[in-house]
Amino acid sequence: MTDATATELFERPLSDAARGFLRKVKMHGGRLVMTDAEPQGLATECRRAGYLHISDAGMIHLTGLGQAYLDRLMRAN
């Protein structure tokens, strides 16, 4: 990943709660079924940033950009 790509990732900031939701999806193997218990607003925030894809069937998938974002966060901490 180039510095320009990394900078682009952090130009799409997420709230703390949305970052936590993104980590939850990663811990579930990169995909999760959207249920009533899942926070729709957080999933939408991550989708708008390009970090998640939400299918018509309600399946949430971590995108490559989302994986790169989480990897970069882990290296920063």
PyRosetta script that sets phi, psi and omega in degrees:
from pyrosetta import init, pose_from_sequence

init()
pose = pose_from_sequence("MTDATATELFERPLSDAARGFLRKVKMHGGRLVMTDAEPQGLATECRRAGYLHISDAGMIHLTGLGQAYLDRLMRAN")
pose.set_psi(1, 131.4)
pose.set_omega(1, 179.6)
pose.set_phi(2, -82.9)
pose.set_psi(2, 165.0)
pose.set_omega(2, 178.2)
pose.set_phi(3, -62.0)
pose.set_psi(3, -35.5)
pose.set_omega(3, 179.0)
pose.set_phi(4, -64.9)
pose.set_psi(4, -40.1)
pose.set_omega(4, 178.6)
pose.set_phi(5, -66.3)
pose.set_psi(5, -42.1)
pose.set_omega(5, 178.7)
pose.set_phi(6, -63.3)
pose.set_psi(6, -41.0)
pose.set_omega(6, 178.3)
pose.set_phi(7, -62.1)
pose.set_psi(7, -40.6)
pose.set_omega(7, 178.8)
pose.set_phi(8, -60.8)
pose.set_psi(8, -38.1)
pose.set_omega(8, 178.8)
pose.set_phi(9, -59.0)
pose.set_psi(9, -44.2)
pose.set_omega(9, -174.9)
pose.set_phi(10, -85.0)
pose.set_psi(10, -0.1)
pose.set_omega(10, 170.6)
pose.set_phi(11, -82.2)
pose.set_psi(11, -4.3)
pose.set_omega(11, 177.8)
pose.set_phi(12, -115.9)
pose.set_psi(12, 67.9)
pose.set_omega(12, -174.7)
pose.set_phi(13, -69.0)
pose.set_psi(13, 151.9)
pose.set_omega(13, 176.9)
pose.set_phi(14, -118.8)
pose.set_psi(14, 154.4)
pose.set_omega(14, 173.0)
pose.set_phi(15, -68.8)
pose.set_psi(15, 162.6)
pose.set_omega(15, 178.1)
pose.set_phi(16, -57.5)
pose.set_psi(16, -41.7)
pose.set_omega(16, -179.2)
pose.set_phi(17, -65.0)
pose.set_psi(17, -39.3)
pose.set_omega(17, 179.4)
pose.set_phi(18, -68.5)
pose.set_psi(18, -38.0)
pose.set_omega(18, 175.8)
pose.set_phi(19, -62.5)
pose.set_psi(19, -39.7)
pose.set_omega(19, 176.8)
pose.set_phi(20, -63.1)
pose.set_psi(20, -40.0)
pose.set_omega(20, 178.2)
pose.set_phi(21, -65.8)
pose.set_psi(21, -41.0)
pose.set_omega(21, 177.9)
pose.set_phi(22, -61.1)
pose.set_psi(22, -41.0)
pose.set_omega(22, 176.7)
pose.set_phi(23, -64.3)
pose.set_psi(23, -37.8)
pose.set_omega(23, 179.0)
pose.set_phi(24, -61.8)
pose.set_psi(24, -43.0)
pose.set_omega(24, 178.5)
pose.set_phi(25, -62.1)
pose.set_psi(25, -42.6)
pose.set_omega(25, 178.8)
pose.set_phi(26, -61.3)
pose.set_psi(26, -42.3)
pose.set_omega(26, -179.5)
pose.set_phi(27, -65.4)
pose.set_psi(27, -21.1)
pose.set_omega(27, 177.8)
pose.set_phi(28, -95.5)
pose.set_psi(28, 27.5)
pose.set_omega(28, 175.8)
pose.set_phi(29, 81.1)
pose.set_psi(29, 15.7)
pose.set_omega(29, 177.9)
pose.set_phi(30, 87.7)
pose.set_psi(30, 3.4)
pose.set_omega(30, 176.6)
pose.set_phi(31, -149.0)
pose.set_psi(31, 151.4)
pose.set_omega(31, -174.6)
pose.set_phi(32, -153.7)
pose.set_psi(32, 142.1)
pose.set_omega(32, 176.3)
pose.set_phi(33, -86.6)
pose.set_psi(33, 128.0)
pose.set_omega(33, 179.9)
pose.set_phi(34, -73.3)
pose.set_psi(34, 122.0)
pose.set_omega(34, 176.4)
pose.set_phi(35, -119.5)
pose.set_psi(35, 175.1)
pose.set_omega(35, 178.0)
pose.set_phi(36, -63.2)
pose.set_psi(36, -25.4)
pose.set_omega(36, -179.0)
pose.set_phi(37, -77.1)
pose.set_psi(37, -20.4)
pose.set_omega(37, -179.3)
pose.set_phi(38, -79.1)
pose.set_psi(38, 137.6)
pose.set_omega(38, -179.0)
pose.set_phi(39, -72.5)
pose.set_psi(39, 104.5)
pose.set_omega(39, -177.5)
pose.set_phi(40, -60.1)
pose.set_psi(40, -37.3)
pose.set_omega(40, -179.2)
pose.set_phi(41, -63.1)
pose.set_psi(41, -39.3)
pose.set_omega(41, 179.3)
pose.set_phi(42, -69.3)
pose.set_psi(42, -40.3)
pose.set_omega(42, 177.4)
pose.set_phi(43, -62.9)
pose.set_psi(43, -41.0)
pose.set_omega(43, 179.4)
pose.set_phi(44, -65.8)
pose.set_psi(44, -40.6)
pose.set_omega(44, 177.8)
pose.set_phi(45, -60.4)
pose.set_psi(45, -43.7)
pose.set_omega(45, 178.5)
pose.set_phi(46, -67.5)
pose.set_psi(46, -37.7)
pose.set_omega(46, 178.9)
pose.set_phi(47, -65.3)
pose.set_psi(47, -42.1)
pose.set_omega(47, 179.9)
pose.set_phi(48, -63.0)
pose.set_psi(48, -32.0)
pose.set_omega(48, 177.9)
pose.set_phi(49, -78.4)
pose.set_psi(49, -12.1)
pose.set_omega(49, 179.3)
pose.set_phi(50, 91.9)
pose.set_psi(50, 11.4)
pose.set_omega(50, -175.3)
pose.set_phi(51, -91.3)
pose.set_psi(51, -18.8)
pose.set_omega(51, 178.7)
pose.set_phi(52, -133.5)
pose.set_psi(52, 153.6)
pose.set_omega(52, 170.6)
pose.set_phi(53, -118.9)
pose.set_psi(53, 134.3)
pose.set_omega(53, 178.5)
pose.set_phi(54, -115.6)
pose.set_psi(54, 117.5)
pose.set_omega(54, -179.0)
pose.set_phi(55, -80.8)
pose.set_psi(55, 168.4)
pose.set_omega(55, 179.1)
pose.set_phi(56, -62.7)
pose.set_psi(56, -28.0)
pose.set_omega(56, -179.2)
pose.set_phi(57, -82.2)
pose.set_psi(57, 0.0)
pose.set_omega(57, 178.5)
pose.set_phi(58, 88.2)
pose.set_psi(58, 14.3)
pose.set_omega(58, 177.0)
pose.set_phi(59, -87.8)
pose.set_psi(59, 132.1)
pose.set_omega(59, 178.9)
pose.set_phi(60, -102.9)
pose.set_psi(60, 128.7)
pose.set_omega(60, 179.7)
pose.set_phi(61, -122.1)
pose.set_psi(61, 135.1)
pose.set_omega(61, 173.9)
pose.set_phi(62, -74.1)
pose.set_psi(62, 129.3)
pose.set_omega(62, 178.9)
pose.set_phi(63, -86.4)
pose.set_psi(63, 169.3)
pose.set_omega(63, 175.7)
pose.set_phi(64, -60.6)
pose.set_psi(64, -37.5)
pose.set_omega(64, 177.6)
pose.set_phi(65, -65.8)
pose.set_psi(65, -38.1)
pose.set_omega(65, 177.1)
pose.set_phi(66, -65.1)
pose.set_psi(66, -40.2)
pose.set_omega(66, 177.5)
pose.set_phi(67, -64.6)
pose.set_psi(67, -42.3)
pose.set_omega(67, 178.7)
pose.set_phi(68, -63.5)
pose.set_psi(68, -39.0)
pose.set_omega(68, 178.8)
pose.set_phi(69, -61.9)
pose.set_psi(69, -47.8)
pose.set_omega(69, -179.9)
pose.set_phi(70, -65.1)
pose.set_psi(70, -40.2)
pose.set_omega(70, 177.2)
pose.set_phi(71, -60.8)
pose.set_psi(71, -42.9)
pose.set_omega(71, -179.7)
pose.set_phi(72, -66.0)
pose.set_psi(72, -39.5)
pose.set_omega(72, 176.9)
pose.set_phi(73, -61.3)
pose.set_psi(73, -41.7)
pose.set_omega(73, -179.6)
pose.set_phi(74, -63.8)
pose.set_psi(74, -38.8)
pose.set_omega(74, 179.0)
pose.set_phi(75, -70.8)
pose.set_psi(75, -31.4)
pose.set_omega(75, -179.1)
pose.set_phi(76, -72.2)
pose.set_psi(76, -28.3)
pose.set_omega(76, -179.2)
pose.set_phi(77, -93.0)
pose.dump_pdb("model.pdb")
